């Protein structure tokens, strides 16, 4: 559990052989598989916590999450929406179940990615990109086979709304049973996918059911996904950041000295204030 509101499985970097470099520029993936939360008068969630040196990308499939931060920003992430938060130089942030969702209870399913920032942009001012479902780039597949929603990067000429500091492709592929979609992604990019719904066959051989993560070798550019049933697949691919990584809790920097400075700045109140 992250706080009392998010039951997650960490695919990387903790608890696996993937580590902190293998999926660069992506540093972390927490997956909240489908969980039904009972009604509650007190919104569940995670209290005020700091971030520095990276971006958080929250993708909502089911449920609604509210957030606010030490700079006075607030918002709502609903089903199909994506929040892309650049923590940069530092911010305090809290996330919790939206009030009406809490009162009614319901199904929650979300992904949170941490995307590393290169050294030149570690201390960029914090900012948000509120990416609504209606604003996603959408590429319709031939013969009614489904669609690819583009969050970041590009797919067959369709661009996503997210602005990124390094090259990143991030897609939600919605496929009907029997449909196949082919991707061409740079060989040097680190590429993986998470099966959100259904079951797929990857590159003609590997079977991947719902809630499973697939890591690709850096060999060739072609990725083929066939839906064995109606499926949703999150595809992530990005150019590695070839720099040292020093991490401690919610800080992702390049050196241990920078981590110590982040802790000192946080303890000194330089991230602002935010009630739990």
C-alpha positions as CSV (number, residue, x, y, z in Angstrom):
1,X,0.0,0.0,0.0
2,X,1.1,3.6,-0.8
3,X,-0.6,5.5,2.0
4,X,-4.0,3.9,2.5
5,X,-5.4,4.6,-0.9
6,X,-3.2,2.9,-3.5
7,X,-2.5,-0.8,-3.6
8,X,0.3,-1.2,-6.1
9,X,2.8,-3.6,-7.5
10,X,6.3,-2.2,-8.3
11,X,7.6,-3.6,-11.6
12,X,10.8,-1.6,-11.4
13,X,13.2,-0.7,-10.0
14,X,12.5,-2.5,-6.7
15,X,12.1,-6.3,-6.3
16,X,13.1,-7.2,-9.8
17,X,16.3,-7.7,-11.9
18,X,15.4,-4.6,-14.0
19,X,17.2,-2.1,-11.6
20,X,17.5,1.6,-11.9
21,X,19.1,1.9,-15.4
22,X,17.5,-0.9,-17.6
23,X,14.3,1.1,-18.3
24,X,15.9,4.6,-18.5
25,X,14.5,7.2,-18.9
26,X,11.7,5.5,-16.9
27,X,12.9,5.1,-13.3
28,X,9.9,3.5,-11.6
29,X,6.6,1.9,-12.5
30,X,3.9,1.3,-9.8
31,X,0.8,-0.5,-11.1
32,X,-2.4,-0.4,-9.2
33,X,-4.3,-3.4,-10.6
34,X,-8.1,-3.4,-10.3
35,X,-9.1,-3.0,-6.6
36,X,-12.5,-2.3,-5.3
37,X,-12.6,0.2,-2.4
38,X,-15.6,0.3,-0.1
39,X,-17.4,3.6,0.6
40,X,-15.6,6.0,3.0
41,X,-16.4,9.4,4.4
42,X,-12.7,10.1,4.7
43,X,-10.9,10.1,1.3
44,X,-8.1,7.5,1.3
45,X,-4.8,8.4,-0.2
46,X,-1.2,9.4,0.5
47,X,-0.3,12.5,2.5
48,X,2.1,15.3,1.7
49,X,5.4,14.1,0.3
50,X,8.3,15.7,-1.6
51,X,9.7,15.1,-5.1
52,X,12.8,16.4,-6.8
53,X,14.7,15.6,-10.0
54,X,12.1,13.7,-12.1
55,X,8.5,13.7,-13.4
56,X,5.5,11.6,-12.2
57,X,3.1,10.4,-14.9
58,X,-0.2,9.1,-13.5
59,X,-2.5,7.2,-15.9
60,X,-6.1,6.6,-14.8
61,X,-8.0,3.6,-16.1
62,X,-10.7,3.3,-13.4
63,X,-11.5,5.6,-10.5
64,X,-10.9,9.3,-9.8
65,X,-8.0,10.9,-7.9
66,X,-7.7,14.4,-6.6
67,X,-4.3,16.1,-5.9
68,X,-2.8,19.4,-4.7
69,X,0.6,20.7,-3.9
70,X,2.7,23.3,-2.1
71,X,2.5,25.8,-5.0
72,X,-1.3,25.9,-4.7
73,X,-2.0,23.8,-7.7
74,X,-4.9,21.2,-7.5
75,X,-6.8,19.0,-9.9
76,X,-8.7,15.8,-10.7
77,X,-7.5,12.8,-12.6
78,X,-10.5,10.9,-14.1
79,X,-10.8,7.8,-16.1
80,X,-8.8,8.0,-19.3
81,X,-6.9,11.1,-18.1
82,X,-3.2,11.5,-17.5
83,X,-1.4,13.9,-15.1
84,X,2.2,14.7,-16.1
85,X,3.9,16.4,-13.2
86,X,7.4,17.8,-13.5
87,X,8.7,17.9,-9.9
88,X,12.0,19.5,-11.1
89,X,13.6,21.6,-8.4
90,X,11.2,20.4,-5.8
91,X,7.5,20.3,-4.7
92,X,5.3,18.9,-2.0
93,X,2.4,16.9,-3.3
94,X,-0.5,14.8,-2.0
95,X,-2.9,12.5,-3.9
96,X,-6.2,11.1,-2.6
97,X,-9.4,9.5,-3.8
98,X,-11.8,12.2,-5.1
99,X,-14.5,13.0,-2.6
100,X,-17.6,11.6,-4.4
101,X,-15.7,8.5,-5.5
102,X,-14.7,8.0,-1.8
103,X,-18.3,8.3,-0.7
104,X,-19.6,5.9,-3.2
105,X,-16.7,3.5,-3.3
106,X,-15.7,1.7,-6.5
107,X,-13.1,0.3,-8.8
108,X,-9.6,1.8,-8.9
109,X,-6.9,0.9,-11.5
110,X,-4.0,3.2,-12.3
111,X,-0.4,3.4,-13.3
112,X,2.2,5.8,-12.0
113,X,5.5,6.2,-13.9
114,X,8.5,8.2,-12.7
115,X,10.4,9.6,-15.7
116,X,13.9,10.7,-15.0
117,X,15.1,14.2,-15.9
118,X,18.6,14.8,-17.4
119,X,21.1,16.7,-15.3
120,X,20.6,19.9,-17.3
121,X,16.9,19.9,-16.3
122,X,16.9,18.4,-12.8
123,X,16.2,21.8,-11.2
124,X,13.7,23.1,-13.7
125,X,10.7,24.8,-12.1
126,X,7.8,22.5,-11.2
127,X,4.9,22.4,-13.6
128,X,1.9,20.3,-14.6
129,X,0.4,18.9,-17.8
130,X,-3.2,18.0,-17.3
131,X,-3.8,15.6,-20.2
132,X,-7.5,14.8,-20.6
133,X,-8.9,11.8,-22.3
134,X,-10.6,14.0,-24.9
135,X,-7.3,15.6,-25.7
136,X,-5.2,12.5,-26.5
137,X,-3.9,11.8,-29.9
138,X,-6.0,9.0,-31.4
139,X,-4.9,6.8,-34.3
140,X,-7.7,4.5,-35.6
141,X,-6.5,1.1,-36.8
142,X,-7.7,-0.3,-40.1
143,X,-10.9,-2.4,-40.4
144,X,-12.2,-1.3,-37.0
145,X,-9.5,-3.3,-35.2
146,X,-9.2,-0.7,-32.4
147,X,-7.2,2.5,-31.8
148,X,-3.9,3.7,-30.3
149,X,-4.2,6.6,-27.9
150,X,-0.9,8.6,-28.0
151,X,0.0,10.2,-24.7
152,X,3.5,11.2,-25.7
153,X,5.6,10.9,-28.8
154,X,4.2,9.8,-32.1
155,X,2.5,6.8,-33.7
156,X,2.1,6.7,-37.5
157,X,1.9,10.5,-37.7
158,X,-0.4,11.0,-34.7
159,X,1.2,13.0,-32.0
160,X,0.5,13.0,-28.3
161,X,-0.2,16.1,-26.2
162,X,2.6,15.6,-23.6
163,X,5.7,17.7,-23.7
164,X,8.9,15.7,-22.7
165,X,12.5,16.6,-21.9
166,X,13.9,13.6,-23.7
167,X,12.4,11.5,-26.5
168,X,9.5,9.3,-25.1
169,X,6.7,7.3,-26.7
170,X,3.8,6.4,-24.5
171,X,0.7,4.8,-25.9
172,X,-2.5,3.0,-24.8
173,X,-3.5,0.5,-27.4
174,X,-7.1,-0.5,-27.4
175,X,-7.5,-3.7,-29.4
176,X,-10.5,-5.8,-30.4
177,X,-10.2,-9.6,-30.1
178,X,-8.1,-10.9,-33.0
179,X,-6.7,-7.5,-33.9
180,X,-2.9,-7.0,-34.5
181,X,-1.0,-3.8,-34.2
182,X,2.6,-3.3,-35.2
183,X,5.0,-0.7,-33.7
184,X,8.3,0.5,-35.0
185,X,10.4,1.8,-32.1
186,X,14.1,2.8,-32.1
187,X,16.4,-0.1,-31.3
188,X,18.4,2.0,-28.7
189,X,15.2,3.0,-26.9
190,X,14.2,1.0,-23.8
191,X,10.8,-0.5,-24.5
192,X,8.2,-2.4,-22.4
193,X,4.5,-2.9,-22.2
194,X,1.9,-3.6,-19.5
195,X,-1.3,-5.6,-20.3
196,X,-4.0,-3.6,-18.6
197,X,-7.0,-5.6,-19.9
198,X,-7.3,-8.9,-21.8
199,X,-4.5,-11.1,-23.1
200,X,-2.1,-10.7,-26.0
201,X,0.6,-12.5,-28.0
202,X,3.8,-10.6,-28.5
203,X,5.9,-11.0,-31.6
204,X,4.1,-14.1,-32.5
205,X,5.3,-16.2,-29.6
206,X,5.1,-14.8,-26.1
207,X,1.8,-14.9,-24.3
208,X,1.0,-12.1,-21.8
209,X,-2.3,-12.0,-19.8
210,X,-3.7,-9.0,-18.0
211,X,-1.5,-7.5,-15.2
212,X,1.7,-8.8,-16.8
213,X,4.7,-6.7,-17.8
214,X,6.8,-7.4,-20.9
215,X,10.4,-6.2,-21.3
216,X,11.9,-6.1,-24.8
217,X,15.5,-6.6,-25.7
218,X,17.3,-3.8,-27.6
219,X,17.3,-5.8,-30.8
220,X,15.6,-4.5,-33.9
221,X,12.7,-2.0,-34.1
222,X,9.6,-4.2,-34.8
223,X,7.1,-5.0,-32.0
224,X,3.9,-6.9,-32.9
225,X,0.9,-7.3,-30.6
226,X,-2.0,-9.6,-31.3
227,X,-5.1,-9.4,-29.0
228,X,-6.4,-12.8,-28.0
229,X,-9.4,-11.1,-26.5
230,X,-10.5,-7.5,-26.2
231,X,-7.4,-5.9,-24.7
232,X,-5.8,-2.6,-23.5
233,X,-2.0,-2.4,-23.6
234,X,0.2,0.4,-22.2
235,X,3.4,0.7,-24.4
236,X,6.3,2.7,-23.1
237,X,9.5,3.4,-25.0
238,X,12.2,6.0,-24.4
239,X,15.7,7.1,-25.2
240,X,18.0,6.2,-22.3
241,X,19.6,9.0,-20.3
242,X,23.3,8.1,-20.1
243,X,24.1,9.7,-16.8
244,X,24.7,8.5,-13.2
245,X,21.7,8.0,-11.0
246,X,21.6,8.7,-7.3
247,X,18.2,8.1,-5.6
248,X,16.8,8.3,-2.1
249,X,13.1,7.9,-1.5
250,X,11.3,10.6,-3.5
251,X,14.5,12.2,-4.9
252,X,16.2,11.1,-8.1
253,X,19.5,13.0,-8.8
254,X,22.9,12.4,-10.3
255,X,25.2,12.4,-7.3
256,X,25.0,11.6,-3.6
257,X,25.9,15.3,-2.8
258,X,22.8,16.4,-4.7
259,X,20.7,13.9,-2.7
260,X,22.1,15.3,0.5
261,X,21.3,18.8,-0.7
262,X,17.7,17.8,-1.5
263,X,17.2,16.4,2.0
264,X,18.7,19.6,3.5
265,X,16.4,21.8,1.3
266,X,13.3,19.7,2.2
267,X,14.1,19.9,5.9
268,X,14.8,23.6,5.6
269,X,11.3,24.2,4.2
270,X,12.5,25.1,0.7
271,X,9.8,22.9,-0.9
272,X,7.1,25.0,0.7
273,X,4.4,23.7,3.0
274,X,1.4,21.5,2.6
275,X,-0.9,20.1,5.3
276,X,-1.2,16.3,5.5
